[in-house]
Amino acid sequence: MATSKLIFILIQGIVLLSVLDFANAQGLKVGFYAKSCPKAEAIVKKVIAQTMAVAPSLAGPLLRMHFHDCFVRGCEGSVLLNSSTNQAEKDAPPNLSLRGYGVIDRVKSALEKACPGVVSCSDIVAIVARDVVVADMGGHWDVETGRRDGNVSSMTDALLNLPSPRSNITILKSSFAQKGLSAKDLVVLSGSHTIGTSHCSSFNNRLYNFTGNGDTDPTLDNNYIARLKMKCKPNDQTTLAEMDPGSFKTFDVSYYTLVAKRRGLFQSDAALLDDSETNTYVTNHATPKGKASFLKDFGVSMVKMGRIGVLTGNAGEIRRVCSKIN
């Protein structure tokens, strides 16, 4: 009886959290700032255009920042917060490669001049993610806004919630399901690896010590292994490799072409071939003909991801400076 009662209580808790998440997400809408800051998205677009003109390599990290924010405590800007003791989300190993915080600060500064205390940092991260995709010739989607900013940022939370590039398909599907995202969302959002770079340390084990015996990952194409070894030496912590070689500045479907050929850079990329649904999506989008449907799907999944754990209404705050609570 005690066990049954505990299970019932746990189920009640999960249902309550789901209801609260749904209620908060209802506070989001396209055009939230139409009256309070009508030029908000135009201001973001201008700053991003200026940034991409001089630092196009920031597109990938700025897109990834939205993912890393949403998967830890929800899409409430906690990834931006600094810690005097280096214990914030941004200090966690999975986030040490994130870049572009200064871009978010420039956007926030411009918005504060136009509409002081109105636009949240979490909404800025979401809009910026869309605008860098558009800048890299990807699709456009309407970003829901109305998020407010959280005031807690924990390295431990980041370590517990961010899936590793070494994850298998079971772990990946479970991680996404916990955030209300499907297997389709997983394979679609993985398509963001079509832009940007990664440090060799994120995949070097596949080249030099996959099972701890100095071997290579048998699921990785041999010719690709040879090319990667020319760039990444054992224990290399600093060299960057293109996630989508030859097309890493263009938001297209060549990522799926590479994964289908066993040339996905991460184990988490290769894992997409180990599930029937994700494998089918990869195969169907591994040609240029798949780009239109991928771009449409990507926008849908980004909107869905952008609803995770949001704070709306009177919850949270609107930070004046994105790196610190008011």
N, C-alpha and C positions, 0 to 999 in steps of 0.2 A: 504493500500500500504506500509506503514512504517513497519508494522509487517512482511509482505512478504519479504521486502528487508532485514530486520534483520535476518530472518530465512535463506535466501539465503547466507548472509554473514557468518553466523554460519556454514552452511553446507560447504561453501568454506574453512573455517578455519579447520574443521575436516578433509576434504579431503587432504588439504595441510599437516597437521600433519601426516596423514597416509602415504602420499608419502614420507615425510622426514624420518619417522621411517623405511619404507621399504628400502629407499636408504641407510640409515645407516646400517641396518641389512645386506645389500649386501656386506658390508666391512668385514664381519665375514667369516671365513673359517676354516675348519679342517686343522691343520698343519701350522697355520699362522707363528709360530716361527721356522719352519723347518730350515731356513738358519740363522736367527738372533740369535737364542738361541736353537739349536737342542736338547739339553738335558733338556729343560724346564719341560716337563711333567714327565720325569724320576726323576727330582729333587723334584718335588711336591710329587710324589708317595712315594719317600723314606722318606720324612719328615712325611707324613701321616702314613706310616707304623710304624715309630718310635713312633708317637703319640698314635696310636690305641693300641700299645703294652702295654702302661702304663696308658692310659686314654681313654678306649673305650667308656665311657659315653659321650664323646665330639662329637661322630658321628652325633647324632640327631641335636644338636645345630649348627654344622657346615653346615649341609644340610639346615637347616632352615634359616641360614644366607643368603644363595643365594636367597631364596624366598623373604626374608624381604628386601634385597637390590633391587631386580628387580621390586618389586611392588611400590617402592618409587623413583621417578625420573628415573627409568630404571636401567638396570644392569650396573652401572658405579661406584660402590665401595663407594658410599656416606655413606653407613651404617657404614663404618670403621672410618670415620673422627671424631676426638675429637673436643670439643668446650670448650673454656675457661669459657663460661657462662652456660655450661650444657644445651645448646639448640639444640644440634645436633640430628640426627635421633636415635642414640644409647641411647639418654637420654629419649626418649619417652617411656611411660609405656609398650607398646607392645614389646619393644626391651630390656627392662631391664633384661629379663631372657636369652638373648642371651649370649652364652659363646664361647670361642675359638679364641678370637682376638689375643691372644699370639701365637697361632698356625699359623695364617695368617702372623704374623710378622716374625716367624721363617722361613716360606716358602719364604717370600719376601727377608729376609736377605740372604738366601742360593742362591736365584736367582740373587740378586745384586752382589754377589761374582763371579758368573759364567758369567753373562751378564748384566752389569750395565746399568740401565735406559732403559731396553728393555721390560720386561714383566709387564703388568699392574696389579694393585691390583684387579680390577674387574675380569680379567681373572683368577687370582689366586683363587678367591672365587668360580668361576664356575668350575674350575678343581678340587678343593678340594671337592666340593659337590659330584662330580662323584666318586672320590676316596674313600670317606668314605662309600658310598653305596656299592662299590665293596668290601671294607674291611669287611662289614657286610653281605657278601654273597649275595649281590644284583647283578643286571646286569651291564654290561659295555656299555657305549655309547661314541661315538666320540664327544668330546666337541669342538664346534666352538670357535675360539679365534680371537683376533684382536680388542677387546674392549679397550677403553681408559678411564681414570678416570675423574670423575666430580669433581668440587671444591666447590659445594654447598651442605650443609647437614642441614636440618631443622626438628626439632621436630614436627612442625605443619604438614609438608608434610607426616610424618610417621603416625600421628594420623588420617589424612584424607584418606590415601590410603590403610592401612593394614586392611584386614577384621578381625573382632573380632571372637574369638572362640564361641561367643554367637549368631553369625549371623544365620538367617534363610536361606532357599534355594534361595529365591528371591534375597536377598542381596548378597549372595555368587555368584550367576550366573551373576548378574549385575557387581559386582566387577571384576570378571574374564573377562567378556566381554569387559569392559573398557580397559583392557590390551591386548585385542586381543586373549583371550583364551576362549575355548568352554566349554560346560557342561562336555564333556568327559575329557578335561584337568583338570577341577575342581575335578572330582572324582578320576582320576588317581593320580594327585599330592597330594590329601588328603591321598593317600596310604603311603605317607612319614611318617605318624603317626605310622607306624609299628615299628619305632625305636625311642628311646628317652623317656624322662619323662616330666611331667608338674607340676607346682606348684598347690597345691589344690585350691588356690584362683581363678584359671582360670575356675573352674567348680563347686565350692562349692555352688553356688546358686541353682544348680540342686539337691543338697542334702538337703538343709536346708531352702531355701526361694525363691522358683522358681517364684511365682507370687506376692511375697511380703507379703504372709500370713503364712509363716513358713511351706510351703508345699514342696513336692519333684516333680521333673519333671515326669509326667506320661508316657513319652515316654522312660524312662530309666528302664531297667530290675530291678525288686525289689531285687533280690538276689545280683545283682551287686551294688545296692545302699547300701545294708547292709555291703558289703565288703569295699566299699569306705568310709563309715562312720567310720569304725574301724581305717582307716588310717588318714582320714582328719576330724578334729574337726571344729566346727563353727569358722569362722574368721581366720582360719589357713593360714598364709602367707608364711610359710617356707618349709613345708613338700613337698616332691616330690612323685609323683605317676607315675607308668609306664603307658604309653599310650597304650601299647599292652602287657598286663600282661602275663608273662611267655615266651614272645618272643620278648622283647623290644630291644634285641641286634642283632636280625636277620632280615634282610630285606626280608620279605616274604608276603604272602597274609592273614595271620591270622588277620590282621586289619579288612579286609572285613568280615571275619567270625564273629568277635565281633560286627561289625556294624549291620550285618544281624540279630544278636541275641539281638539287642537293648542294646548293651554294648559299644557303642562308647563313649569315655570319654567326648567329648565336644558336645554342642548343634549343632555346625557346622558339626560334624560327623553324628549325628542323622538326620540332615537335608537332608543328601544324600538319605534317604529313601522317601523323600517327592516329588521327581521328577521322572518321568517315566524312563528317560534315565540314570540318576545316580543310581537309584534303581536297574535297570536291570544290570548295570555294577557290583554293589556290589554283587548282587545275583550270577552272573556268575563267580565271582572270589572269592567266599567264601569257596572254597575247594582247596586243594593242586594242583589240575589239572589246576587251573587258574594262577599259578605262572609264567609260561613261557610267556604267553601273557601279563600279567601285567608288567613284567620286560621290555618287548619290548615296551609297551605303555609308560612306565615311562620314558624311554630314549627319546622317541619322544617328549613327553610333556616337558621334561626338556630342550631340545634343543630349542623348541618353546618359552618357558618362557625366556630362555637365550638371546633372540633377542629383548626383550622389551626395548625400549628407549635407545639403545646402542649408544655410542659415538665412531666414527671411523675416520680414515683419520687424519685430522689435528685438529679435535675437541678434547676438553679436554686435558689431560696431562698424562704422565706416572709418577706416584708418586714415589719418592725415599723411602719414609716412608709412609706406608698405612694409618696411623692415622692423617696425616697432609698434606696440599697442599704444593706444592714446593715453 
